């Protein structure tokens, strides 16, 4: 996405839509999915929203979608620490989707220990 013309503008539109609490939840989540799958950074409130969909009471497809977003988005070390804690409750197919989040440098010592 970053190499495409108007990519910054599109990313900003998606980020604004995702952060707008007056927007329907499904529309917000679709914007988050687009940002995450493009490998773009997600602000903390959006990571929290995605992690809520990864909770144990969510259905399988919601959990997998959340894992794919978290695995492909650009996450800060503090965000990756939160996702590392989610690994304990992850199902095998979700772990596979989450692991790419930890393959991206730089990894802090704290993250490596988690």
NUMARDO-908612 format. One line per field, with one value per atom (N, C-alpha, C): atom name; x, y, z. Coordinates in steps of 0.05 Angstrom, whole numbers, padded with zeros to 5 digits. Layout:
BEGIN
site <- CA / ...
u <- X / ...
v <- Y / ...
w <- Z / ...
END
This chain:
BEGIN
site <- N / CA / C / N / CA / C / N / CA / C / N / CA / C / N / CA / C / N / CA / C / N / CA / C / N / CA / C / N / CA / C / N / CA / C / N / CA / C / N / CA / C / N / CA / C / N / CA / C / N / CA / C / N / CA / C / N / CA / C / N / CA / C / N / CA / C / N / CA / C / N / CA / C / N / CA / C / N / CA / C / N / CA / C / N / CA / C / N / CA / C / N / CA / C / N / CA / C / N / CA / C / N / CA / C / N / CA / C / N / CA / C / N / CA / C / N / CA / C / N / CA / C / N / CA / C / N / CA / C / N / CA / C / N / CA / C / N / CA / C / N / CA / C / N / CA / C / N / CA / C / N / CA / C / N / CA / C / N / CA / C / N / CA / C / N / CA / C / N / CA / C / N / CA / C / N / CA / C / N / CA / C / N / CA / C / N / CA / C / N / CA / C / N / CA / C / N / CA / C / N / CA / C / N / CA / C / N / CA / C / N / CA / C / N / CA / C / N / CA / C / N / CA / C / N / CA / C / N / CA / C / N / CA / C / N / CA / C / N / CA / C / N / CA / C / N / CA / C / N / CA / C / N / CA / C / N / CA / C / N / CA / C / N / CA / C / N / CA / C / N / CA / C / N / CA / C / N / CA / C / N / CA / C / N / CA / C / N / CA / C / N / CA / C / N / CA / C / N / CA / C / N / CA / C / N / CA / C / N / CA / C / N / CA / C / N / CA / C / N / CA / C / N / CA / C / N / CA / C / N / CA / C / N / CA / C / N / CA / C / N / CA / C / N / CA / C / N / CA / C / N / CA / C / N / CA / C / N / CA / C / N / CA / C / N / CA / C / N / CA / C / N / CA / C / N / CA / C / N / CA / C / N / CA / C / N / CA / C / N / CA / C / N / CA / C / N / CA / C
u <- 00016 / 00000 / 00017 / 00040 / 00056 / 00069 / 00073 / 00086 / 00066 / 00040 / 00020 / 00015 / 00007 / 00000 / -00024 / -00023 / -00044 / -00047 / -00027 / -00028 / -00030 / -00015 / -00016 / -00044 / -00056 / -00082 / -00103 / -00101 / -00119 / -00115 / -00090 / -00085 / -00097 / -00095 / -00105 / -00136 / -00149 / -00178 / -00186 / -00172 / -00179 / -00175 / -00152 / -00146 / -00168 / -00176 / -00197 / -00223 / -00230 / -00255 / -00253 / -00231 / -00228 / -00229 / -00219 / -00219 / -00245 / -00262 / -00287 / -00308 / -00313 / -00332 / -00361 / -00366 / -00394 / -00399 / -00378 / -00381 / -00390 / -00406 / -00415 / -00391 / -00394 / -00372 / -00361 / -00378 / -00368 / -00352 / -00360 / -00345 / -00318 / -00318 / -00292 / -00274 / -00285 / -00268 / -00258 / -00274 / -00264 / -00241 / -00242 / -00220 / -00195 / -00199 / -00176 / -00164 / -00181 / -00170 / -00154 / -00163 / -00148 / -00121 / -00121 / -00095 / -00076 / -00087 / -00070 / -00059 / -00076 / -00067 / -00048 / -00048 / -00029 / -00002 / -00001 / 00023 / 00028 / 00007 / 00010 / 00007 / 00017 / 00015 / -00013 / -00020 / -00046 / -00043 / -00057 / -00056 / -00067 / -00058 / -00066 / -00096 / -00113 / -00142 / -00152 / -00140 / -00148 / -00137 / -00113 / -00103 / -00121 / -00129 / -00148 / -00174 / -00184 / -00209 / -00206 / -00184 / -00179 / -00174 / -00160 / -00156 / -00182 / -00201 / -00228 / -00241 / -00237 / -00248 / -00233 / -00210 / -00194 / -00200 / -00218 / -00225 / -00237 / -00236 / -00245 / -00274 / -00290 / -00319 / -00327 / -00307 / -00313 / -00315 / -00329 / -00331 / -00305 / -00302 / -00277 / -00268 / -00286 / -00279 / -00270 / -00283 / -00275 / -00247 / -00242 / -00215 / -00193 / -00199 / -00179 / -00174 / -00195 / -00193 / -00176 / -00181 / -00165 / -00136 / -00131 / -00104 / -00089 / -00103 / -00091 / -00083 / -00101 / -00095 / -00071 / -00071 / -00049 / -00023 / -00024 / 00000 / 00012 / -00005 / 00005 / 00009 / -00003 / 00000 / 00028 / 00036 / 00060 / 00054 / 00065 / 00059 / 00083 / 00079 / 00101 / 00108 / 00131 / 00139 / 00118 / 00107 / 00087 / 00062 / 00054 / 00031 / 00038 / 00062 / 00070 / 00071 / 00078 / 00077 / 00049 / 00030 / 00002 / -00007 / 00001 / -00005 / 00009 / 00033 / 00048 / 00032 / 00019 / 00003 / -00022 / -00032 / -00055 / -00047 / -00022 / -00013 / -00021 / -00021 / -00027 / -00055 / -00074 / -00101 / -00107 / -00087 / -00091 / -00093 / -00110 / -00113 / -00091 / -00084 / -00062 / -00063 / -00086 / -00088 / -00086 / -00093 / -00090 / -00061 / -00047 / -00018 / -00003 / -00010 / 00003 / -00002 / -00025 / -00032 / -00019 / -00014 / -00002 / 00028 / 00041 / 00071 / 00085 / 00075 / 00089 / 00093 / 00077 / 00080 / 00107 / 00118 / 00142 / 00167 / 00162 / 00184 / 00196 / 00182 / 00191 / 00209 / 00232 / 00250 / 00239 / 00249 / 00267 / 00250 / 00262 / 00250 / 00264 / 00250 / 00263 / 00269 / 00286 / 00292 / 00267 / 00250 / 00226 / 00207 / 00206 / 00188 / 00199 / 00225 / 00237 / 00232 / 00232 / 00228 / 00199 / 00180 / 00152 / 00146
v <- -00024 / 00000 / 00025 / 00025 / 00049 / 00057 / 00038 / 00044 / 00054 / 00052 / 00060 / 00090 / 00102 / 00130 / 00135 / 00156 / 00164 / 00145 / 00129 / 00109 / 00123 / 00144 / 00158 / 00169 / 00181 / 00192 / 00170 / 00148 / 00125 / 00114 / 00111 / 00102 / 00120 / 00146 / 00166 / 00165 / 00161 / 00158 / 00133 / 00111 / 00086 / 00089 / 00102 / 00106 / 00123 / 00144 / 00162 / 00147 / 00131 / 00115 / 00095 / 00083 / 00062 / 00074 / 00098 / 00111 / 00125 / 00130 / 00144 / 00127 / 00132 / 00115 / 00119 / 00140 / 00143 / 00126 / 00115 / 00097 / 00070 / 00056 / 00029 / 00011 / -00006 / -00023 / -00040 / -00051 / -00068 / -00052 / -00027 / -00009 / -00002 / 00003 / 00009 / -00016 / -00039 / -00063 / -00069 / -00064 / -00067 / -00048 / -00024 / -00005 / -00015 / -00025 / -00036 / -00060 / -00077 / -00100 / -00091 / -00070 / -00060 / -00049 / -00034 / -00023 / -00045 / -00064 / -00086 / -00103 / -00111 / -00128 / -00114 / -00088 / -00072 / -00069 / -00080 / -00078 / -00051 / -00035 / -00008 / -00008 / 00013 / 00015 / 00019 / 00008 / 00011 / 00026 / 00048 / 00061 / 00043 / 00048 / 00031 / 00026 / 00046 / 00040 / 00019 / 00019 / -00001 / -00028 / -00030 / -00056 / -00067 / -00050 / -00059 / -00070 / -00056 / -00065 / -00092 / -00096 / -00122 / -00143 / -00137 / -00157 / -00165 / -00147 / -00154 / -00176 / -00174 / -00194 / -00221 / -00220 / -00244 / -00258 / -00247 / -00258 / -00286 / -00300 / -00328 / -00332 / -00311 / -00314 / -00306 / -00299 / -00293 / -00318 / -00316 / -00340 / -00344 / -00368 / -00376 / -00357 / -00349 / -00331 / -00304 / -00294 / -00268 / -00270 / -00291 / -00295 / -00298 / -00313 / -00316 / -00290 / -00275 / -00249 / -00230 / -00230 / -00213 / -00222 / -00248 / -00258 / -00250 / -00251 / -00244 / -00214 / -00197 / -00169 / -00163 / -00175 / -00171 / -00182 / -00203 / -00215 / -00199 / -00185 / -00171 / -00141 / -00129 / -00100 / -00094 / -00069 / -00060 / -00053 / -00068 / -00064 / -00054 / -00037 / -00028 / -00051 / -00049 / -00069 / -00073 / -00050 / -00053 / -00067 / -00062 / -00076 / -00106 / -00111 / -00139 / -00154 / -00140 / -00153 / -00162 / -00145 / -00152 / -00176 / -00176 / -00199 / -00224 / -00222 / -00245 / -00258 / -00242 / -00253 / -00267 / -00258 / -00271 / -00299 / -00303 / -00329 / -00352 / -00348 / -00369 / -00381 / -00365 / -00374 / -00379 / -00377 / -00380 / -00409 / -00414 / -00441 / -00444 / -00469 / -00473 / -00456 / -00455 / -00440 / -00410 / -00401 / -00372 / -00366 / -00384 / -00380 / -00375 / -00391 / -00388 / -00360 / -00349 / -00322 / -00300 / -00305 / -00285 / -00284 / -00306 / -00307 / -00286 / -00278 / -00257 / -00231 / -00225 / -00201 / -00201 / -00225 / -00228 / -00233 / -00234 / -00238 / -00211 / -00189 / -00163 / -00150 / -00141 / -00127 / -00099 / -00086 / -00096 / -00109 / -00129 / -00143 / -00134 / -00125 / -00117 / -00142 / -00138 / -00161 / -00169 / -00150 / -00156 / -00173 / -00166 / -00182 / -00210 / -00212 / -00239 / -00256 / -00244 / -00259 / -00268 / -00252 / -00258 / -00284
w <- 00000 / 00000 / 00000 / 00015 / 00017 / -00010 / -00028 / -00053 / -00074 / -00069 / -00088 / -00086 / -00109 / -00109 / -00090 / -00076 / -00057 / -00033 / -00029 / -00007 / 00020 / 00024 / 00050 / 00055 / 00034 / 00037 / 00044 / 00030 / 00035 / 00063 / 00071 / 00098 / 00119 / 00114 / 00133 / 00134 / 00111 / 00110 / 00126 / 00121 / 00135 / 00165 / 00173 / 00201 / 00215 / 00201 / 00211 / 00214 / 00195 / 00196 / 00219 / 00222 / 00243 / 00271 / 00274 / 00300 / 00307 / 00287 / 00291 / 00305 / 00330 / 00346 / 00337 / 00321 / 00311 / 00286 / 00275 / 00252 / 00261 / 00245 / 00252 / 00257 / 00278 / 00286 / 00263 / 00246 / 00224 / 00204 / 00199 / 00181 / 00193 / 00219 / 00232 / 00230 / 00235 / 00234 / 00206 / 00185 / 00158 / 00152 / 00162 / 00158 / 00173 / 00197 / 00212 / 00197 / 00186 / 00170 / 00147 / 00133 / 00110 / 00118 / 00141 / 00151 / 00159 / 00174 / 00184 / 00162 / 00143 / 00121 / 00102 / 00102 / 00087 / 00102 / 00126 / 00142 / 00154 / 00157 / 00168 / 00198 / 00211 / 00240 / 00249 / 00272 / 00284 / 00311 / 00315 / 00341 / 00363 / 00387 / 00410 / 00412 / 00408 / 00411 / 00390 / 00367 / 00347 / 00353 / 00364 / 00373 / 00395 / 00413 / 00435 / 00423 / 00404 / 00391 / 00378 / 00364 / 00351 / 00372 / 00393 / 00414 / 00427 / 00429 / 00440 / 00422 / 00396 / 00378 / 00381 / 00393 / 00396 / 00423 / 00438 / 00465 / 00462 / 00484 / 00484 / 00478 / 00482 / 00477 / 00449 / 00432 / 00404 / 00387 / 00365 / 00347 / 00333 / 00321 / 00309 / 00286 / 00269 / 00247 / 00256 / 00277 / 00288 / 00300 / 00314 / 00326 / 00305 / 00284 / 00263 / 00248 / 00242 / 00230 / 00247 / 00272 / 00291 / 00291 / 00292 / 00292 / 00266 / 00243 / 00218 / 00218 / 00229 / 00230 / 00248 / 00272 / 00291 / 00280 / 00265 / 00254 / 00231 / 00216 / 00193 / 00197 / 00217 / 00222 / 00233 / 00230 / 00242 / 00271 / 00290 / 00318 / 00333 / 00353 / 00370 / 00389 / 00402 / 00421 / 00443 / 00453 / 00475 / 00464 / 00439 / 00428 / 00424 / 00415 / 00411 / 00438 / 00459 / 00486 / 00493 / 00487 / 00492 / 00475 / 00451 / 00433 / 00442 / 00452 / 00463 / 00485 / 00502 / 00523 / 00512 / 00489 / 00477 / 00465 / 00460 / 00449 / 00467 / 00493 / 00512 / 00507 / 00499 / 00494 / 00465 / 00448 / 00419 / 00411 / 00391 / 00379 / 00358 / 00351 / 00332 / 00306 / 00293 / 00268 / 00273 / 00298 / 00304 / 00310 / 00322 / 00328 / 00302 / 00282 / 00255 / 00244 / 00249 / 00238 / 00255 / 00281 / 00299 / 00296 / 00290 / 00291 / 00274 / 00250 / 00235 / 00250 / 00270 / 00286 / 00301 / 00306 / 00321 / 00303 / 00278 / 00259 / 00249 / 00256 / 00246 / 00267 / 00258 / 00277 / 00283 / 00303 / 00324 / 00346 / 00358 / 00381 / 00406 / 00425 / 00451 / 00467 / 00487 / 00506 / 00521 / 00529 / 00544 / 00527 / 00501 / 00483 / 00480 / 00477 / 00474 / 00499 / 00522 / 00547 / 00550 / 00539 / 00541 / 00526
END
